[in-house]
Amino acid sequence: MKATPHVYVSDRVSRRDFLKLSSLVAGMGGVMVLSGCGPAAQDATTDDAADADAAAADGEVTLGDGATLRVGMEAAYPPYNWQVQEESEYTIPIDNVDGAFADGYDVQAAKIIAEGLGMDAVAVKLSFDGLIDALNNGQIDIVCAGMSVTPDREASADFSDSYIDDDIVMITKSDSPWAGAKTFADLADAAIMGQAATMYDDVIEQIVEAEPSVTHLTPAETVPMVVENLSSGAADIITYSMLSVPKLLETHPEFVELEMDEKFEGSLMPDNAAIAKGQDAALEKINEIITGIPEDERQEMWNACMDRQPA
């Protein structure tokens, strides 16, 4: 079993494919206020703009209504985010699911960001591929959802510096004929699955290009569904979060990680927060908050989430 990799704060990443992998999940000092959840040029009303100007004169920095930070996530992607039924010191309420709460690494980061902005965080549970649209239509104020910046996403939202960094690996069963694979060519005839609308699905095309006999399966909507497809035999191999491998192998001792010599290109996945465009002061403040999280605290949060996450 691999040890949990070192977790650190990366500098603002270059804008290449995979910098900040799907979603991971979601970005944020100047002395001006930015009111409203959507970009001012697109969604803010005249009153919103007037409120923002007035608040800017007071030297505030805020998002949304300035009191409640609505955090978009799928709440189904442990250890980054997941849904629970009981409140704890680690959770925030899920605003659109009665009696439910969200936990996970993204939640801990969102709580720290909200506190730094003088706000209270609540989760809004949405499909992963609908999160950026939700930012821009004002349904949420920020995405913290294991989301990485990509060129397409960056065209529609602004992304923070990363608050954790991950990579993509592959998992199969220990008795699989591909368990000892080292190169993409060694994966001949395998059926491989990733999560829909994420780079876990996108990178499979790199394997197919190198070895055309590989079948790129229709992606599953959630990580638990991806894992279930491997368990049931519907998939021979799955793509998976490197940081999440230790817990997966503890829960599924019949699985093994492929120790590949051939690596995916551009698969580094810093986890960024995302906000609607046109909120530069808020983004600067969010980056300041993220930078202020001590490295050892990040590691402790990750380890604790690995221990708490559902099987």
N, C-alpha and C positions, 0 to 999 in steps of 0.2 A: 504494500500500500504506500502510495506516495505521501510524503509529509506535506502539510498545508504550505503552499508557497508563500514567500515574503510578500506582504502587502505594503504598498508605498504610495506616496503622492507623486504623480508624474507632472512634468511641466505641460503647458498647453500643447496638445498634440498637433502634428501636421495633418492637413486635410487630405488624407488618402483613404482609400476604401478600408473599412474596419476600424478606423480611429474615430472615437468612441462612439463594436460589436457590439442591431436589432435593434441594447438598446441597448446597451446594455445597453440607459435607464438610464438620460434625463439630466439645464445649465444656468449657473448663475455666475477707495469707494467713491465715488462722486458724491455730490451733494445736490441731488435733485430727486423728485418723486416721479414714479411712473405708475399711474393709476390704470386700472383695467387689466384684464387678463390677455387680451389680444393685442396685436400690433396696433399702434396708434393710427398708422396710415390706413389700416384696413377696418378695424372694428371699434375704435374708441369713438364715443359720441362727443358732441360739442361740450356737454356738461362734464364728461370724463376729462377732456383736455383741460378745461378750466380748473377742475379739481386738481389735476396733476400740476398745473402751473402754480396754483396756490400752495400746494404741498412742497413743491420744489423750493419756493421762496422760504419755507420753514426749515429747509435742509434735511428733509426726511428721505428715506429710501424704502420703498415698499412694493409689494405685488398684490394683485387682486384688490380686495377691500381693505387691506392693511391689517386685518385682524385674524382671518382664517386662511391659512395656506392650503389650497386644494392640490393634493399631490396625486398625479395620475400614475397608475401601475396596474398590472394584471392580477396581482395578488395570487399568483399561481406559479411562481418561478423561484422556489427555494434553492439556495439560502438567501437570494436577493430579496424576495418578497413572497409572502403567503398569507392566507386567511386563517384566522382562529376565531373561536366563539367566546373566549374569555379574555377580559381586559387584564393587562399586566403593565409593569413599568416599561416594558419594551414596545408596547403596541400603541397604535393610534386608531380612532374609529374609522370604519369604512362608511363614508357619508351616504352612499347609494345602496347599501345592503344593511337592512335593519338588524341590529344586535350583533353585527360582525366587526372584527378588528383586523388590522394588518400588522404583521411582524416581518422582520428580515433586515438584511444589511441596508437596503435602500431606505427602509423605514427609519433606521437609526440615523442615517445621513440626513434624511428629510427633517427629522426632529431637531438636529443640530442646526440646520439651515434656518428652519422656522424660528428657533430660539434666537439666533443671531439677527433675524429680521424683526424680532419682537412680536411674533405671530404664533398661533397655535396650528399645528398640522392636522389635517384629516386626509384620509385616502379616498380616492375616487376610483372604483374598480372598473376597468375598461379593457377591451381587447388590445393586445400589444400594437397591432397595426393601425389602431384608431387613435393612438395617443397624440401624435403630432397634430392631427386634425382637431382633436379636443383642445389643444393649446390655442389654436388659431381661431376657434369659434367661441372661446371664452368659457368653456366647460371646466377647465382646470387652469391652475396658475403655473405649475411646474411639473416636469416628468422626472421621477426617480424610479427607474424600472429596469435596471440592468441594461440600459440602452447605450450604445456606442454611436459616436458621430460618424456619419457617412456623407458623401457628397450630396446625395438626394435629401437627406434629413437636414443638412446644414443649409440647404437652399430655402428651407421652410421654417427653421427655428435657430435660435442661438444656443450654444452648448458651453457648459462650464468646463473648467479643468477637471480631470478625473479624480474620483475619490476612492477608486480601487482599480486594479488592472488584472485582467484574466487572459486566457488563451483558449484555443479550441483543440480538443483531443478527440480520439475515437475510442469507443467501448464496444466489446463483443463478449460472448460467453467464453469461459475458459476452455471448453471443449470444442470451440469453433475451429474450422480449418484455417481461419484467418487470424487466430490468436497470436501467431508468431510473425505476422506481417511486419516488414520494415519499410517497404516502398509501396507506392500506389499500384505498381504493376502486380505486387503480391496480393492485391485485393480483387483480382480477376473473378468475375461471376458473383461477387457479393451484392446484396441489396442493402443500400445505406439510406438512413433517414435522419433528418434534423427537424428543428422546430420551425413552423411556418413564419414567414415575414422576418426572419432573422438571418444573420450571417452563418449560423449553424447549418442552415439549409443551403445558403449560397455557395459555401466552400466545397460542397460535394461535387460541383461542376468541375473543380480542379482535378478531382480524381477521375471523373468520367473522361475528361480531355486526355489524361495520361493513359487511362485504361478503359476503352470503350465498352468492354463487356460488363462493367459495373452498372447496376441499375440504381438510378436516382429516384427513390420512392417519393410519393406524394407526402409532403411534410405533415406532421401532427401539430395541432393547435397549441398544446402546452407541453412543458417538459415531462410531467408525469405520464402523459400519453405517449411521448417518445419512448420513455423507459419501458412502458407496458408493451409496446410493439417489439422491443428487443426481448423482453421476458417471454412473450407468447410465441416468438419465432417468426412474426410477420416481418421483422427486419433482422438482417444478419449483423449489422453494425450500426451504431448511432454516433452522431457527433455530440460533444458534451463539454461542459465547462470544466477547465482544468482545476480551478479552485474548489469545485464541488465533488471531484473524484473521490477523495478519501471517505466522505460520508456515504456516497453511492456504493462503494465497494464494501463498506461495513454493513450496509443494509442488504446488498445483493452479493454475497461472497462467490456466487457463480459467475460473476462478471470479471473481466480483466480490462485494463487499459492497454491499448496497442502502443508499444514502445517504438514509434516510427523514427527512422532515420530521415525520411523524406517528410518535410513539414509543409503545412499550408502557407501560402504567401499572404502577407498582410493580415494574419489572424490575431494579432495582439488586440485585446479588447479592453481598453480603459472604460470604466463606468462613469459616464458623464450625466449631469443633470441638464435638462433643456427647458428654456423659457421662450415665449413668443418674441419675435424680433422687435427691435425698437425700444428696448429696455436696458440700455447700456449701463446705467448707474446700478441697476439691480444686479446685472450680471457681474459687474466689478465687485459688488458687495458679497455676492455668493462665492466668488472665487476667493475673496479674502477670508470668508468663513471656512471654506474647505481647506485652505492652506493652513489655517490655525488649528486643525485637528491633529494632535500629535501622532506620530507614526506608530508608537506602541499602542495607543488607544484604538487606532484603526485595526491593528492586528488582533487585539483583544475582542473588539466588536465582531470581527469575522469569525474568530474561533467560537465565540458564544453563539453566533447564529448557526454555525455548523452543528453545534450541540443541540440547539432548540428546534431546528427545522424538522418538519414532518418526514416520515419515512417515504 
